[in-house]
């Protein structure tokens, strides 16, 4: 190498110029760190490289606040406000290069301050856009605010008022909702008025032809006093109607648990058990091995036997060896002639295979005639069960029962009331209507009875009146004094 100092200086100058002109980071890299970008005032503006949270990229920090957006356009829509921004800023400012979004804030007054609680939506492009904000039906104010990538928020725009629109005729006009615009499960609520519903299934609700008057109602829960099972209710619009007619199907609650269907007429009276007293038709399904099908047509289906009833009942044979039967049954009111006090006089016509039976029953007798292939058979009276002798204990204060032959009473199988024994009178004076005793319940006549009885040997004859309440009262017929009264041989009809 030459030792000329001038030559060496020239070579070094060329090398320095080459280094100055070469790229500074041509072969550089950032190892586990970030390149920080500062402005002329020394403020950090960006981070390039690895970020504090471990991610890598470019993060803008400490940017300037964005300009104020132009006032929004607010339009009332159904149950909401439609908010639009045209992409412009006040004072003809342009969108900053670090633009992030425009926030849509809604508040109750024009001077509200935008906060996180008032933020309802955002517009993500500086070209503008719109959004719909669902709101209650009151007055609202809308303001816009810009935000940069560094998170800086600009001033809020001028507030614009708006009120969501309620559903009205202008919103849902006739024909506005079609099959193309109505989604499945889109309708909820309680009332749909007018129009036609085709091909729909209604579950767990009441369907009716009218709100009142003559109507048909399909309901899962009939009102009291009707049975609480799904029914079709038939209202007649009668002023006397106490309960509507019904059409229902269910299962018997007895051991057979067979299904049945029943049709009842509207009821105009309620029986003593507070149940509708109405005509009905019941159909019971046949079940193999259990019973045949049956029907029951009843003129009064309630439990109130005060009014009597008329029935037609039939049962089909159960299998090839079973027997079918049909019965016509008629019963008078309980107080009609021939009634027993609990049941009225009754007639039966029963058909079982080749046997026909006619039966009549009243408080006088119960007769039965059967027609069979073997001939005709007639049954006589059906006797009643008699009672044992019962002591009469409810004696008047001045009356005592004989120690060896006490006063007693019984009801015979022929429905007569018989007395026996003796009673002693402490006061021998017989006044009309003097009470001796009271017969026990079950031993009293259906109507007041009059019976002559012997008394003392002086020839006094007395009359005993036996009341329906069991009272035994004395009336003098011949003479008016006696020290005892004999009951042996005293009897009267019970019915």
Secondary structure as a PSIPRED ss2 file (coil, helix, strand):
# PSIPRED VFORMAT (PSIPRED V4.0)

   1 X C   1.000  0.000  0.000
   2 X C   1.000  0.000  0.000
   3 X C   1.000  0.000  0.000
   4 X C   1.000  0.000  0.000
   5 X H   0.000  1.000  0.000
   6 X H   0.000  1.000  0.000
   7 X H   0.000  1.000  0.000
   8 X H   0.000  1.000  0.000
   9 X H   0.000  1.000  0.000
  10 X H   0.000  1.000  0.000
  11 X H   0.000  1.000  0.000
  12 X H   0.000  1.000  0.000
  13 X H   0.000  1.000  0.000
  14 X H   0.000  1.000  0.000
  15 X H   0.000  1.000  0.000
  16 X H   0.000  1.000  0.000
  17 X H   0.000  1.000  0.000
  18 X H   0.000  1.000  0.000
  19 X H   0.000  1.000  0.000
  20 X H   0.000  1.000  0.000
  21 X H   0.000  1.000  0.000
  22 X C   1.000  0.000  0.000
  23 X C   1.000  0.000  0.000
  24 X C   1.000  0.000  0.000
  25 X C   1.000  0.000  0.000
  26 X C   1.000  0.000  0.000
  27 X C   1.000  0.000  0.000
  28 X C   1.000  0.000  0.000
  29 X C   1.000  0.000  0.000
  30 X C   1.000  0.000  0.000
  31 X C   1.000  0.000  0.000
  32 X C   1.000  0.000  0.000
  33 X C   1.000  0.000  0.000
  34 X E   0.000  0.000  1.000
  35 X E   0.000  0.000  1.000
  36 X E   0.000  0.000  1.000
  37 X E   0.000  0.000  1.000
  38 X E   0.000  0.000  1.000
  39 X C   1.000  0.000  0.000
  40 X C   1.000  0.000  0.000
  41 X C   1.000  0.000  0.000
  42 X C   1.000  0.000  0.000
  43 X C   1.000  0.000  0.000
  44 X E   0.000  0.000  1.000
  45 X E   0.000  0.000  1.000
  46 X E   0.000  0.000  1.000
  47 X E   0.000  0.000  1.000
  48 X E   0.000  0.000  1.000
  49 X E   0.000  0.000  1.000
  50 X E   0.000  0.000  1.000
  51 X C   1.000  0.000  0.000
  52 X C   1.000  0.000  0.000
  53 X C   1.000  0.000  0.000
  54 X C   1.000  0.000  0.000
  55 X C   1.000  0.000  0.000
  56 X E   0.000  0.000  1.000
  57 X E   0.000  0.000  1.000
  58 X E   0.000  0.000  1.000
  59 X E   0.000  0.000  1.000
  60 X E   0.000  0.000  1.000
  61 X C   1.000  0.000  0.000
  62 X C   1.000  0.000  0.000
  63 X C   1.000  0.000  0.000
  64 X C   1.000  0.000  0.000
  65 X C   1.000  0.000  0.000
  66 X C   1.000  0.000  0.000
  67 X C   1.000  0.000  0.000
  68 X C   1.000  0.000  0.000
  69 X E   0.000  0.000  1.000
  70 X C   1.000  0.000  0.000
  71 X C   1.000  0.000  0.000
  72 X C   1.000  0.000  0.000
  73 X E   0.000  0.000  1.000
  74 X E   0.000  0.000  1.000
  75 X E   0.000  0.000  1.000
  76 X E   0.000  0.000  1.000
  77 X E   0.000  0.000  1.000
  78 X E   0.000  0.000  1.000
  79 X C   1.000  0.000  0.000
  80 X E   0.000  0.000  1.000
  81 X E   0.000  0.000  1.000
  82 X E   0.000  0.000  1.000
  83 X E   0.000  0.000  1.000
  84 X E   0.000  0.000  1.000
  85 X E   0.000  0.000  1.000
  86 X C   1.000  0.000  0.000
  87 X C   1.000  0.000  0.000
  88 X C   1.000  0.000  0.000
  89 X E   0.000  0.000  1.000
  90 X H   0.000  1.000  0.000
  91 X H   0.000  1.000  0.000
  92 X H   0.000  1.000  0.000
  93 X C   1.000  0.000  0.000
  94 X C   1.000  0.000  0.000
  95 X C   1.000  0.000  0.000
  96 X C   1.000  0.000  0.000
  97 X C   1.000  0.000  0.000
  98 X C   1.000  0.000  0.000
  99 X E   0.000  0.000  1.000
 100 X E   0.000  0.000  1.000
 101 X E   0.000  0.000  1.000
 102 X E   0.000  0.000  1.000
 103 X E   0.000  0.000  1.000
 104 X E   0.000  0.000  1.000
 105 X E   0.000  0.000  1.000
 106 X E   0.000  0.000  1.000
 107 X E   0.000  0.000  1.000
 108 X C   1.000  0.000  0.000
 109 X C   1.000  0.000  0.000
 110 X C   1.000  0.000  0.000
 111 X C   1.000  0.000  0.000
 112 X C   1.000  0.000  0.000
 113 X C   1.000  0.000  0.000
 114 X C   1.000  0.000  0.000
 115 X C   1.000  0.000  0.000
 116 X C   1.000  0.000  0.000
 117 X C   1.000  0.000  0.000
 118 X C   1.000  0.000  0.000
 119 X E   0.000  0.000  1.000
 120 X E   0.000  0.000  1.000
 121 X E   0.000  0.000  1.000
 122 X E   0.000  0.000  1.000
 123 X E   0.000  0.000  1.000
 124 X C   1.000  0.000  0.000
 125 X C   1.000  0.000  0.000
 126 X C   1.000  0.000  0.000
 127 X C   1.000  0.000  0.000
 128 X C   1.000  0.000  0.000
 129 X E   0.000  0.000  1.000
 130 X E   0.000  0.000  1.000
 131 X E   0.000  0.000  1.000
 132 X E   0.000  0.000  1.000
 133 X E   0.000  0.000  1.000
 134 X E   0.000  0.000  1.000
 135 X C   1.000  0.000  0.000
 136 X C   1.000  0.000  0.000
 137 X C   1.000  0.000  0.000
 138 X C   1.000  0.000  0.000
 139 X E   0.000  0.000  1.000
 140 X E   0.000  0.000  1.000
 141 X E   0.000  0.000  1.000
 142 X E   0.000  0.000  1.000
 143 X E   0.000  0.000  1.000
 144 X E   0.000  0.000  1.000
 145 X E   0.000  0.000  1.000
 146 X E   0.000  0.000  1.000
 147 X E   0.000  0.000  1.000
 148 X E   0.000  0.000  1.000
 149 X C   1.000  0.000  0.000
 150 X C   1.000  0.000  0.000
 151 X C   1.000  0.000  0.000
 152 X C   1.000  0.000  0.000
 153 X E   0.000  0.000  1.000
 154 X E   0.000  0.000  1.000
 155 X E   0.000  0.000  1.000
 156 X E   0.000  0.000  1.000
 157 X C   1.000  0.000  0.000
 158 X C   1.000  0.000  0.000
 159 X C   1.000  0.000  0.000
 160 X E   0.000  0.000  1.000
 161 X E   0.000  0.000  1.000
 162 X E   0.000  0.000  1.000
 163 X E   0.000  0.000  1.000
 164 X C   1.000  0.000  0.000
 165 X E   0.000  0.000  1.000
 166 X C   1.000  0.000  0.000
 167 X C   1.000  0.000  0.000
 168 X C   1.000  0.000  0.000
 169 X C   1.000  0.000  0.000
 170 X C   1.000  0.000  0.000
 171 X C   1.000  0.000  0.000
 172 X C   1.000  0.000  0.000
 173 X C   1.000  0.000  0.000
 174 X C   1.000  0.000  0.000
 175 X C   1.000  0.000  0.000
 176 X C   1.000  0.000  0.000
 177 X C   1.000  0.000  0.000
 178 X C   1.000  0.000  0.000
 179 X C   1.000  0.000  0.000
 180 X C   1.000  0.000  0.000
 181 X C   1.000  0.000  0.000
 182 X C   1.000  0.000  0.000
 183 X C   1.000  0.000  0.000
 184 X C   1.000  0.000  0.000
 185 X C   1.000  0.000  0.000
 186 X C   1.000  0.000  0.000
 187 X C   1.000  0.000  0.000
 188 X C   1.000  0.000  0.000
 189 X C   1.000  0.000  0.000
 190 X C   1.000  0.000  0.000
 191 X C   1.000  0.000  0.000
 192 X C   1.000  0.000  0.000
 193 X C   1.000  0.000  0.000
 194 X C   1.000  0.000  0.000
 195 X C   1.000  0.000  0.000
 196 X C   1.000  0.000  0.000
 197 X C   1.000  0.000  0.000
 198 X C   1.000  0.000  0.000
 199 X C   1.000  0.000  0.000
 200 X C   1.000  0.000  0.000
 201 X C   1.000  0.000  0.000
 202 X C   1.000  0.000  0.000
 203 X C   1.000  0.000  0.000
 204 X C   1.000  0.000  0.000
 205 X C   1.000  0.000  0.000
 206 X C   1.000  0.000  0.000
 207 X E   0.000  0.000  1.000
 208 X E   0.000  0.000  1.000
 209 X C   1.000  0.000  0.000
 210 X C   1.000  0.000  0.000
 211 X C   1.000  0.000  0.000
 212 X C   1.000  0.000  0.000
 213 X C   1.000  0.000  0.000
 214 X C   1.000  0.000  0.000
 215 X E   0.000  0.000  1.000
 216 X E   0.000  0.000  1.000
 217 X E   0.000  0.000  1.000
 218 X E   0.000  0.000  1.000
 219 X E   0.000  0.000  1.000
 220 X C   1.000  0.000  0.000
 221 X C   1.000  0.000  0.000
 222 X C   1.000  0.000  0.000
 223 X C   1.000  0.000  0.000
 224 X C   1.000  0.000  0.000
 225 X C   1.000  0.000  0.000
 226 X C   1.000  0.000  0.000
 227 X C   1.000  0.000  0.000
 228 X C   1.000  0.000  0.000
 229 X C   1.000  0.000  0.000
 230 X C   1.000  0.000  0.000
 231 X E   0.000  0.000  1.000
 232 X E   0.000  0.000  1.000
 233 X E   0.000  0.000  1.000
 234 X E   0.000  0.000  1.000
 235 X E   0.000  0.000  1.000
 236 X C   1.000  0.000  0.000
 237 X C   1.000  0.000  0.000
 238 X C   1.000  0.000  0.000
 239 X C   1.000  0.000  0.000
 240 X C   1.000  0.000  0.000
 241 X C   1.000  0.000  0.000
 242 X C   1.000  0.000  0.000
 243 X E   0.000  0.000  1.000
 244 X C   1.000  0.000  0.000
 245 X E   0.000  0.000  1.000
 246 X E   0.000  0.000  1.000
 247 X E   0.000  0.000  1.000
 248 X E   0.000  0.000  1.000
 249 X E   0.000  0.000  1.000
 250 X E   0.000  0.000  1.000
 251 X E   0.000  0.000  1.000
 252 X C   1.000  0.000  0.000
 253 X C   1.000  0.000  0.000
 254 X C   1.000  0.000  0.000
 255 X C   1.000  0.000  0.000
 256 X C   1.000  0.000  0.000
 257 X C   1.000  0.000  0.000
 258 X C   1.000  0.000  0.000
 259 X E   0.000  0.000  1.000
 260 X E   0.000  0.000  1.000
 261 X E   0.000  0.000  1.000
 262 X E   0.000  0.000  1.000
 263 X E   0.000  0.000  1.000
 264 X E   0.000  0.000  1.000
 265 X C   1.000  0.000  0.000
 266 X C   1.000  0.000  0.000
 267 X E   0.000  0.000  1.000
 268 X C   1.000  0.000  0.000
 269 X C   1.000  0.000  0.000
 270 X E   0.000  0.000  1.000
 271 X C   1.000  0.000  0.000
 272 X C   1.000  0.000  0.000
 273 X C   1.000  0.000  0.000
 274 X C   1.000  0.000  0.000
 275 X C   1.000  0.000  0.000
 276 X E   0.000  0.000  1.000
 277 X C   1.000  0.000  0.000
 278 X C   1.000  0.000  0.000
 279 X C   1.000  0.000  0.000
 280 X E   0.000  0.000  1.000
 281 X E   0.000  0.000  1.000
 282 X E   0.000  0.000  1.000
 283 X E   0.000  0.000  1.000
 284 X E   0.000  0.000  1.000
 285 X C   1.000  0.000  0.000
 286 X C   1.000  0.000  0.000
 287 X E   0.000  0.000  1.000
 288 X C   1.000  0.000  0.000
 289 X C   1.000  0.000  0.000
 290 X C   1.000  0.000  0.000
 291 X E   0.000  0.000  1.000
 292 X C   1.000  0.000  0.000
 293 X C   1.000  0.000  0.000
 294 X E   0.000  0.000  1.000
 295 X E   0.000  0.000  1.000
 296 X E   0.000  0.000  1.000
 297 X E   0.000  0.000  1.000
 298 X E   0.000  0.000  1.000
 299 X C   1.000  0.000  0.000
 300 X C   1.000  0.000  0.000
 301 X C   1.000  0.000  0.000
 302 X C   1.000  0.000  0.000
 303 X C   1.000  0.000  0.000
 304 X C   1.000  0.000  0.000
 305 X H   0.000  1.000  0.000
 306 X H   0.000  1.000  0.000
 307 X H   0.000  1.000  0.000
 308 X C   1.000  0.000  0.000
 309 X E   0.000  0.000  1.000
 310 X E   0.000  0.000  1.000
 311 X E   0.000  0.000  1.000
 312 X E   0.000  0.000  1.000
 313 X E   0.000  0.000  1.000
 314 X E   0.000  0.000  1.000
 315 X E   0.000  0.000  1.000
 316 X C   1.000  0.000  0.000
 317 X C   1.000  0.000  0.000
 318 X C   1.000  0.000  0.000
 319 X C   1.000  0.000  0.000
 320 X C   1.000  0.000  0.000
 321 X C   1.000  0.000  0.000
 322 X C   1.000  0.000  0.000
 323 X C   1.000  0.000  0.000
 324 X C   1.000  0.000  0.000
 325 X E   0.000  0.000  1.000
 326 X E   0.000  0.000  1.000
 327 X E   0.000  0.000  1.000
 328 X E   0.000  0.000  1.000
 329 X E   0.000  0.000  1.000
 330 X E   0.000  0.000  1.000
 331 X E   0.000  0.000  1.000
 332 X C   1.000  0.000  0.000
 333 X C   1.000  0.000  0.000
 334 X C   1.000  0.000  0.000
 335 X C   1.000  0.000  0.000
 336 X C   1.000  0.000  0.000
 337 X C   1.000  0.000  0.000
 338 X C   1.000  0.000  0.000
 339 X C   1.000  0.000  0.000
 340 X C   1.000  0.000  0.000
 341 X C   1.000  0.000  0.000
 342 X C   1.000  0.000  0.000
 343 X C   1.000  0.000  0.000
 344 X C   1.000  0.000  0.000
 345 X C   1.000  0.000  0.000
 346 X E   0.000  0.000  1.000
 347 X E   0.000  0.000  1.000
 348 X E   0.000  0.000  1.000
 349 X E   0.000  0.000  1.000
 350 X E   0.000  0.000  1.000
 351 X E   0.000  0.000  1.000
 352 X E   0.000  0.000  1.000
 353 X C   1.000  0.000  0.000
 354 X C   1.000  0.000  0.000
 355 X E   0.000  0.000  1.000
 356 X E   0.000  0.000  1.000
 357 X E   0.000  0.000  1.000
 358 X E   0.000  0.000  1.000
 359 X E   0.000  0.000  1.000
 360 X E   0.000  0.000  1.000
 361 X E   0.000  0.000  1.000
 362 X C   1.000  0.000  0.000
 363 X C   1.000  0.000  0.000
 364 X C   1.000  0.000  0.000
 365 X C   1.000  0.000  0.000
 366 X E   0.000  0.000  1.000
 367 X E   0.000  0.000  1.000
 368 X E   0.000  0.000  1.000
 369 X E   0.000  0.000  1.000
 370 X E   0.000  0.000  1.000
 371 X E   0.000  0.000  1.000
 372 X E   0.000  0.000  1.000
 373 X C   1.000  0.000  0.000
 374 X C   1.000  0.000  0.000
 375 X E   0.000  0.000  1.000
 376 X E   0.000  0.000  1.000
 377 X E   0.000  0.000  1.000
 378 X E   0.000  0.000  1.000
 379 X E   0.000  0.000  1.000
 380 X C   1.000  0.000  0.000
 381 X C   1.000  0.000  0.000
 382 X C   1.000  0.000  0.000
 383 X C   1.000  0.000  0.000
 384 X C   1.000  0.000  0.000
 385 X C   1.000  0.000  0.000
 386 X C   1.000  0.000  0.000
 387 X C   1.000  0.000  0.000
 388 X C   1.000  0.000  0.000
 389 X C   1.000  0.000  0.000
 390 X E   0.000  0.000  1.000
 391 X E   0.000  0.000  1.000
 392 X C   1.000  0.000  0.000
 393 X C   1.000  0.000  0.000
 394 X E   0.000  0.000  1.000
 395 X E   0.000  0.000  1.000
 396 X C   1.000  0.000  0.000
 397 X C   1.000  0.000  0.000
 398 X C   1.000  0.000  0.000
 399 X E   0.000  0.000  1.000
 400 X E   0.000  0.000  1.000
 401 X E   0.000  0.000  1.000
 402 X C   1.000  0.000  0.000
 403 X C   1.000  0.000  0.000
 404 X C   1.000  0.000  0.000
 405 X C   1.000  0.000  0.000
 406 X C   1.000  0.000  0.000
 407 X C   1.000  0.000  0.000
 408 X E   0.000  0.000  1.000
 409 X E   0.000  0.000  1.000
 410 X E   0.000  0.000  1.000
 411 X E   0.000  0.000  1.000
 412 X C   1.000  0.000  0.000
 413 X C   1.000  0.000  0.000
 414 X C   1.000  0.000  0.000
 415 X C   1.000  0.000  0.000
 416 X E   0.000  0.000  1.000
 417 X E   0.000  0.000  1.000
 418 X E   0.000  0.000  1.000
 419 X E   0.000  0.000  1.000
 420 X E   0.000  0.000  1.000
 421 X C   1.000  0.000  0.000
 422 X E   0.000  0.000  1.000
 423 X E   0.000  0.000  1.000
 424 X E   0.000  0.000  1.000
 425 X E   0.000  0.000  1.000
 426 X C   1.000  0.000  0.000
 427 X C   1.000  0.000  0.000
 428 X C   1.000  0.000  0.000
 429 X E   0.000  0.000  1.000
 430 X C   1.000  0.000  0.000
 431 X C   1.000  0.000  0.000
 432 X C   1.000  0.000  0.000
 433 X C   1.000  0.000  0.000
 434 X E   0.000  0.000  1.000
 435 X E   0.000  0.000  1.000
 436 X E   0.000  0.000  1.000
 437 X E   0.000  0.000  1.000
 438 X E   0.000  0.000  1.000
 439 X C   1.000  0.000  0.000
 440 X C   1.000  0.000  0.000
 441 X C   1.000  0.000  0.000
 442 X C   1.000  0.000  0.000
 443 X C   1.000  0.000  0.000
 444 X C   1.000  0.000  0.000
 445 X C   1.000  0.000  0.000
 446 X C   1.000  0.000  0.000
 447 X C   1.000  0.000  0.000
 448 X C   1.000  0.000  0.000
 449 X E   0.000  0.000  1.000
 450 X E   0.000  0.000  1.000
 451 X E   0.000  0.000  1.000
 452 X E   0.000  0.000  1.000
 453 X E   0.000  0.000  1.000
 454 X E   0.000  0.000  1.000
 455 X C   1.000  0.000  0.000
 456 X C   1.000  0.000  0.000
 457 X C   1.000  0.000  0.000
 458 X C   1.000  0.000  0.000
 459 X C   1.000  0.000  0.000
 460 X C   1.000  0.000  0.000
 461 X E   0.000  0.000  1.000
 462 X E   0.000  0.000  1.000
 463 X E   0.000  0.000  1.000
 464 X E   0.000  0.000  1.000
 465 X E   0.000  0.000  1.000
 466 X E   0.000  0.000  1.000
 467 X C   1.000  0.000  0.000
 468 X C   1.000  0.000  0.000
 469 X C   1.000  0.000  0.000
 470 X C   1.000  0.000  0.000
 471 X E   0.000  0.000  1.000
 472 X E   0.000  0.000  1.000
 473 X E   0.000  0.000  1.000
 474 X E   0.000  0.000  1.000
 475 X E   0.000  0.000  1.000
 476 X E   0.000  0.000  1.000
 477 X E   0.000  0.000  1.000
 478 X E   0.000  0.000  1.000
 479 X C   1.000  0.000  0.000
 480 X C   1.000  0.000  0.000
 481 X E   0.000  0.000  1.000
 482 X C   1.000  0.000  0.000
 483 X C   1.000  0.000  0.000
 484 X E   0.000  0.000  1.000
 485 X E   0.000  0.000  1.000
 486 X E   0.000  0.000  1.000
 487 X C   1.000  0.000  0.000
 488 X C   1.000  0.000  0.000
 489 X C   1.000  0.000  0.000
 490 X E   0.000  0.000  1.000
 491 X E   0.000  0.000  1.000
 492 X E   0.000  0.000  1.000
 493 X E   0.000  0.000  1.000
 494 X C   1.000  0.000  0.000
 495 X C   1.000  0.000  0.000
